[in-house]
Amino acid sequence: SKPPGIRKRSLHPSSLFPFSPSRERRRSLMSDDDEGFGGGGASSDIMLPKATVLRAIKDLLPKGLRCSSETGNLILECCMEFLRMLSDEANELCTKQGKQTIGPDHIVKSLEELGFQKWIQELNESLSSHKEALKRKPRMKKNPMKDCGMTMEELIEEQRKLFGQANKAAALPTAGGKADEEPAAKKAKTET
């Protein structure tokens, strides 16, 4: 069933992330609540979509090479641990600078600190193309009514008219008669 010349290979977990930081560095980045993969506390509740990760693994593997479910789960956990380490490092850098928002420069510096220098150039290229795509994308106006040619009073009056029309349309006749007759009948009963 396999094409000639292709033999079934399996992935060894240690070969998945050859650039991973030292064990001591990983431990220093993990909070006291974390206990290895999966961690503990609220951060362990956040997961990548498993089906998406497994599909990405399948798409990246050479034809004829398969990944066991156990290995796929291990890769998913490694991805989550990588994201935790990266976000912890970026948060630390951000805090040291007195900023409240993690920016792209914090992520680049974090990758460098964690020993992932080989990824920085590709990340910067991806960031540049993303910024270019954002420039080409039309932006929505903050206040689309600002340049409509009507004053605020005219806009409010137009809105009142539209609400009035909507209220009249909502008071359509029912199957038993007109909608306006019911409140009048109730009012007459309460007066007597």
C-alpha positions as CSV (number, residue, x, y, z in Angstrom):
1,S,0.0,0.0,0.0
2,K,3.0,2.3,0.5
3,P,4.8,3.7,-2.5
4,P,8.2,2.0,-3.2
5,G,11.2,3.5,-1.4
6,I,9.2,5.0,1.4
7,R,9.4,3.4,4.7
8,K,7.3,4.1,7.8
9,R,9.1,6.4,10.2
10,S,8.0,7.7,13.6
11,L,8.8,10.9,15.3
12,H,10.9,10.9,18.4
13,P,9.7,13.6,20.8
14,S,13.3,14.8,21.5
15,S,13.8,15.7,17.8
16,L,10.7,17.9,17.7
17,F,12.2,21.1,19.3
18,P,16.0,21.0,18.8
19,F,16.3,24.7,19.9
20,S,14.5,24.3,23.2
21,P,16.0,26.2,26.1
22,S,17.8,24.4,28.9
23,R,15.8,22.6,31.6
24,E,16.9,25.2,34.2
25,R,15.7,28.1,32.0
26,R,12.3,26.3,31.5
27,R,12.0,25.8,35.2
28,S,12.8,29.5,35.9
29,L,10.1,30.6,33.5
30,M,7.4,28.3,34.9
31,S,5.4,29.7,37.8
32,D,5.2,27.9,41.2
33,D,1.8,26.5,40.2
34,D,3.1,24.8,37.1
35,E,4.2,21.2,37.3
36,G,5.6,20.3,33.8
37,F,3.4,19.9,30.8
38,G,-0.2,21.0,31.2
39,G,0.8,23.1,34.2
40,G,-1.6,24.0,36.8
41,G,-3.9,26.9,37.6
42,A,-5.9,28.9,35.1
43,S,-3.3,28.8,32.3
44,S,-3.8,25.0,31.8
45,D,-7.4,25.7,30.8
46,I,-6.2,27.5,27.7
47,M,-5.5,25.2,24.9
48,L,-4.8,25.3,21.2
49,P,-7.5,23.7,19.0
50,K,-6.4,20.1,18.9
51,A,-7.9,19.3,15.4
52,T,-6.1,22.4,13.9
53,V,-2.7,21.4,15.4
54,L,-3.1,17.8,14.3
55,R,-4.1,18.9,10.8
56,A,-1.0,21.2,10.7
57,I,1.2,18.3,11.8
58,K,-0.3,16.1,9.0
59,D,0.2,18.8,6.4
60,L,3.8,19.4,7.4
61,L,4.9,15.7,7.4
62,P,6.4,14.2,4.3
63,K,4.1,11.9,2.3
64,G,4.1,8.4,3.8
65,L,5.1,9.6,7.3
66,R,2.4,9.4,10.0
67,C,2.2,10.7,13.5
68,S,0.7,8.7,16.3
69,S,-2.0,10.2,18.5
70,E,0.3,10.2,21.5
71,T,2.9,12.1,19.6
72,G,0.4,14.6,18.3
73,N,-0.8,15.2,21.9
74,L,2.9,15.6,22.9
75,I,3.5,18.2,20.2
76,L,0.3,20.0,21.3
77,E,1.6,20.1,24.9
78,C,5.0,21.3,23.6
79,C,3.3,24.1,21.6
80,M,1.4,25.2,24.7
81,E,4.5,25.1,26.9
82,F,6.4,27.1,24.2
83,L,3.6,29.7,24.2
84,R,3.6,29.9,28.0
85,M,7.4,30.4,28.1
86,L,7.3,33.0,25.4
87,S,4.4,34.9,26.9
88,D,6.0,34.8,30.4
89,E,9.3,36.1,29.1
90,A,7.5,38.8,27.0
91,N,5.4,39.8,30.1
92,E,8.6,40.0,32.2
93,L,10.3,42.3,29.6
94,C,7.1,44.4,29.3
95,T,6.9,44.8,33.1
96,K,10.6,45.8,33.3
97,Q,9.9,48.5,30.8
98,G,6.9,49.8,32.7
99,K,4.5,49.0,29.9
100,Q,1.1,47.3,30.1
101,T,0.8,46.0,26.6
102,I,3.1,43.3,25.1
103,G,4.2,44.4,21.7
104,P,6.0,42.7,18.8
105,D,9.4,44.0,20.0
106,H,8.8,42.1,23.3
107,I,8.1,38.9,21.5
108,V,11.2,39.3,19.3
109,K,13.4,40.0,22.4
110,S,11.8,37.0,24.2
111,L,12.6,34.7,21.3
112,E,16.2,35.9,21.5
113,E,16.4,35.4,25.2
114,L,14.9,31.9,25.0
115,G,17.5,30.9,22.3
116,F,15.3,31.0,19.2
117,Q,17.4,33.4,17.2
118,K,16.9,31.4,14.0
119,W,13.2,32.3,14.0
120,I,13.6,36.1,14.5
121,Q,14.3,36.9,10.8
122,E,11.2,34.9,9.6
123,L,9.1,36.5,12.4
124,N,10.2,40.0,11.3
125,E,9.3,39.2,7.7
126,S,5.9,37.9,8.7
127,L,5.3,41.0,10.8
128,S,6.2,43.3,8.0
129,S,3.9,41.5,5.5
130,H,1.1,41.7,8.1
131,K,1.6,45.4,8.6
132,E,1.5,45.9,4.8
133,A,-1.7,43.9,4.6
134,L,-3.2,46.1,7.3
135,K,-2.3,49.2,5.4
136,R,-4.1,47.9,2.3
137,K,-7.2,46.9,4.2
138,P,-9.9,49.7,4.2
139,R,-10.5,51.0,7.7
140,M,-14.0,51.6,9.1
141,K,-14.8,55.1,10.1
142,K,-14.9,55.8,13.8
143,N,-18.1,57.8,13.3
144,P,-19.7,57.1,10.0
145,M,-22.4,59.8,10.5
146,K,-19.8,62.6,11.0
147,D,-19.5,63.4,7.3
148,C,-23.1,62.5,6.2
149,G,-24.1,66.2,5.7
150,M,-26.7,66.4,8.5
151,T,-26.4,68.2,11.8
152,M,-26.8,66.3,15.1
153,E,-30.3,67.7,15.6
154,E,-31.3,66.5,12.1
155,L,-30.0,63.1,12.8
156,I,-31.9,62.9,16.1
157,E,-35.1,64.1,14.4
158,E,-34.6,61.5,11.7
159,Q,-34.1,58.8,14.3
160,R,-37.3,59.8,16.1
161,K,-39.3,59.6,12.8
162,L,-37.9,56.1,12.2
163,F,-38.8,55.0,15.7
164,G,-42.3,56.3,15.2
165,Q,-42.7,54.4,12.0
166,A,-41.4,51.3,13.6
167,N,-43.8,51.7,16.5
168,K,-46.7,52.1,14.1
169,A,-45.6,49.1,12.1
170,A,-45.5,47.1,15.4
171,A,-49.1,48.0,16.1
172,L,-50.5,46.1,13.1
173,P,-54.0,44.6,13.4
174,T,-54.2,41.2,15.0
175,A,-56.4,38.3,13.8
176,G,-59.2,39.3,16.1
177,G,-59.4,43.0,15.2
178,K,-57.4,46.2,15.4
179,A,-54.5,46.5,17.8
180,D,-55.7,50.0,18.9
181,E,-59.1,48.7,20.0
182,E,-57.7,46.4,22.7
183,P,-56.2,49.1,25.0
184,A,-59.3,51.2,24.6
185,A,-61.5,48.3,25.6
186,K,-59.3,47.6,28.7
187,K,-59.4,51.3,29.6
188,A,-63.2,51.3,29.4
189,K,-63.4,48.3,31.7
190,T,-61.2,49.8,34.3
191,E,-63.2,53.0,34.4
192,T,-66.5,51.3,35.2
